[in-house]
Amino acid sequence: MSAIADRPGSAIDIEALRKRLAHGGEMWRSLDEIAGAADFRRFVEAEFPAIAERLPAKPNRRTLLKLMGASLSLAGLAACSRAENIVPYVRQPEILVPGKPVYYATTLSSDGFGIGAIVESHEGRPTKIEGNPDHPASRGATDAVMQAAVLTLFDPDRSRTPLKDGQPASYGDFLKTMTGLVSRWTASQGQGGALLVEATTSPTLAAQLDALRTRYPRLKLYRHDPLAMPAAMEASRALFGSALTPIYRFDRADAIVSLDADFLGEGPGRLAYARDFAARRRVRDPSDRMSRLYAVESTPTITGAAADHRLAIKPSDVEAVAAGLNAALTGQTGASGSIDQALMTVLVDDLKAAGRDALVIAGAQQSAFVHAVALAASAKLGALGNTVELIEAPDALHVDGDLEAMCQAIGHEAIDTVVALGANPLHTAPAGLDVRKAFSSLKLLVHHGLYRDETAFLAHWHVPATHELESWSDIRAYDGSTSLVQPLIKPLYDGKSAHQLLAVLGGGFEADPLSLIRQHWTQLDDDAWRKALRDGVMADSAAKPVSVTVPPDLAGLKSAAKAGNGIDIRFVADPWLRDGRFANASWLQELPRPLTKIVWGNAALVSPATAKRLKIGNGEVVNVASNGADVDAPAWIVPGHPDETITLSFGFGRKVGSVAALSQGYDAFHLRRGSEWFATGAAIAPRKNSMRVITTQHHQAMEGRAIVRHASLDAFRQNPDFVRKNAPPAPTESLYPDWPYDQEAWAMAIDLSACIGCMACVSACQAENNIAPVGPEECERGHEMHWLRVDRYYAGPLDAPDTFFQPVPCMHCEKAPCEVVCPVNATVHTHDGLNAQVYNRCIGTRYCSQNCPYKVRRFNFLDHQSFDKDDAGPEQGAHNPNVSIRSRGVMEKCTYCVQRISAKRIQAQIENRDIADGEVVTACQQACPTQAITFGDRNKKDAKVVREKSAPQNYALLEELNTRPRTTYLGKISNPNGKLAKPGEATDG
């Protein structure tokens, strides 16, 4: 909420808050809330914050046009032709039934690795991404970036034509240039030429690169991956002599120790890991068991939030903790680093008790020494081969160096031609490396990418790339499984795939995209090929575990020397924008970050103690200096953040792209040296100005009532219905009428123990229900339109609080207070128990919103989406045709995905049967990687949702109000070690 951040005068007394929270038991969402700041009270007391202080200003036309272009409305006007009359099929394809979607399996890329997807297509138009349940990396789940794939496909800012020196040109002219290049490279064996590639696991692409290097022996290959995390492979090379990567089996683990590893939020295996982790912690009966997670981390993450014990330390201290763990497991004498000795003793005892079912995982950004310690610990415990397996690295690629090595070669005039495939080094290059100067000296720079980005502006030739939903390719998953990538739509702008461009460099000017992939997979006959396409993954293609023996001395790997005084910088990739490649996706810009709830920008995260020492508050600008470079960034105080550490995120600071230019923030690449993920010895100097930071963490506040209820496993065993403790009793009588349900009675249960706050449900809801992004100004006023939110709560001391997440959709109340106050009967109760919203009746009184205690309704203040058919362009293609597009002045809310319910009801009626349990799956439920959401018909006594609601820890939100919601929650259960647990674990928020 920038309304607070914009007012530097409203300082927060950190010491007073620390004393207040030291006693525990109080649950809070933000520092402003717990401090009772006047600005916070003013914000939450208005239903639509800041209206009392600001008259509704007319949106800046330039801003509105940019935003609407990204929110699938008006920005395509200048680039798209007017809609023309179309004719029906002369001969309709057999598989196509108008109005009935078709589903195809494909694979989407995540930092170079594959995650299986099922794509819904309407008359040849992809509209929705779901996870492929048969793919090992997705297990049927998705994340926010995957959901936004259809948005980036139809992005009107995509590159539309080849450019020669910045001017439109034909692809034929480009091929003429390439003909000359191929002739020159053939004569010189590739002398002076270089390819710059990103992270990739594509077997076909790797084979093409090998073929080019065979054809042109002097051709150089460089790799630039700004989010590369090479430490695991460095450790495996030192320990085993080959590039191996670990695969973790959380479904087998009883005791887990994370050394700065965000395995739930980062990495190509995050969806699978989240599923397995949650499965081992699903408790329904007091006799059930749970795994236990100890997390040592250098910046707050959703993995740390899920931990039973969490320790926040400086990034430079993680190696010392790893050394202490190694010493404790091997019986050596050694300090435990920054970790409390009692915690280290209990932690090691738990690991030893678990034995081969223990799991020690090192953070991907951590050093080779930390990775070596983790592998050695697994070997010592007997877990290597059980909870930890090693496979050949799927992304291993023999290259001649990185971006810095290439720039040096250019400076020495050893390279005069560069072909960059997808990489954008002018934005993501490390500090101190003048890529612009190096590239400006080239005779020929060819850039291949989805957008005309910073590097494309400098290139002699820019070739539009195909989107991954327009491409043929192949890719490997985190476990080595191979999948095919198949197009869902013909390239909208005649883009070319990386395979086609590499074929051109090899002299194949007319290469067919499909034939390039088929040529690599000659061992697959037509039947096997079709099966691989249909299944979305090749059978038995996962890499086989490699047997290894860990050297007793860690192969000589040592921890780095203790850094000097100063601030540590912890670099992180933005969870949605990554290195900035998705900065033009408005869905991702507006999706709140899991812990800070910041949207449309980034901030420098600091701890309360560091903020107190520096005398800075939220939104106040600080100058962060390191290694001769500096950036200005707004500060944001995060409870539980390690002291004397500042977290900076990549992905922002871009000005190329209409949506990216709307966001505010700094570019952390200006401070980064090489491929480092943390830096020591930085300096922070407060400025005298403030900067807008927009966060949704104060929106829809529910005034401190009993919201999240939680207990330890031991407390649950002693009192299984702990959720009733200190909770007001639910009334048994009501003046509202009872509703009969002769058919279905839909209901939902959400397991707070399984929810990790990853926001996949929110992004899936937006994609499914055509929810428009509203832009930074409207978000600042509290006008975001998401039908589902995930509240983040803290409990406990200010410097080390427990963190809780709670998804809040519409409760679909039996005694709905919204229904009785609508003067035009726009809010009605359906025959199957939904609180339906009839949009064409709504006149915008907002009485229903005022009467909703759960704050789950969203009012559409502006026309964020166009209805004029003459304005139609490709950006309209991402809309779900089964959900209406709402206009200005109506109230919107969660509908339990009523369009999905209707589709299954119609199918069941055609087949003369009842709707089967589990047949209707809501968008949020389908996307959730931990299966925290259960939906079904509560009239079916054997339905899974009925079993969930019969669990002893099931409770309704604000049930004392007698609204009798259909959506209920299972209280969060954690598993702290009794020797370290705090008294009074069973509490309610």
Secondary structure by P-SEA (a helix, b strand, c coil): ccccccccccccaaaaaaaaaccccccccccccccccaaaaaaaacccccccccccccccaaaaaaaaaaaccccccccccccccccccccccccccccbbbbbbbccccccbbbbbbbbbccccccbbbbccccccccccccccccaaaaaaaccccccbbbcccccccaaaaaaaaaaaaaaaaaaccccbbbbbcccccaaaaaaaaaaaaacccbbbbbbbccccaaaaaaaaaacccbbbbbbccccccbbbbccccccccccaaaaaaaaaaaaaccccccbbbbbbbbbccccccccccccbbbbbcccaaaaaaaaaaaaaaccccccccccaaaaaaaaaaaaaacccbbbbbbccccaaaaaaaaaaaaaaccccccbbbccccccccccccaaaaaaaaaaccccbbbbcccccccccccccaaaaaaaaccbbbbbccccccccccccbbbbbbcccccccccccccbbbbbbbbccccccccccaaaaaaaaaccccccaaaaaaaaaccccaaaaaaaaaacccccccccbbbbbbbcccccccccccccccbbbbbbcccccccccccccccccccccccccccccccccccaaaaaaacccccbbbbbbcccbbbbbbbbbbccccccbbbbbcccccccccccccbbbbccccccccccccccbbbbbbccbbbbbbbccccccccccccbbbbcaaaaaacccccccccccccccccbbbbbbcccccbbbbccccccccaaaaaaaaaacccccccaaaaaaccccccbbbbbbbcccccbbbbbbbbbccccccccccccccccccccccccccccccccccccccccccccccccccccccccccccccccccccccccccbbbbccccccccccaaaaaaaaaaaaaaaccccccccccccccccccccccccccccccccaaaaaaaccccccccccccccccbbbccbbbbcccccccccccccc
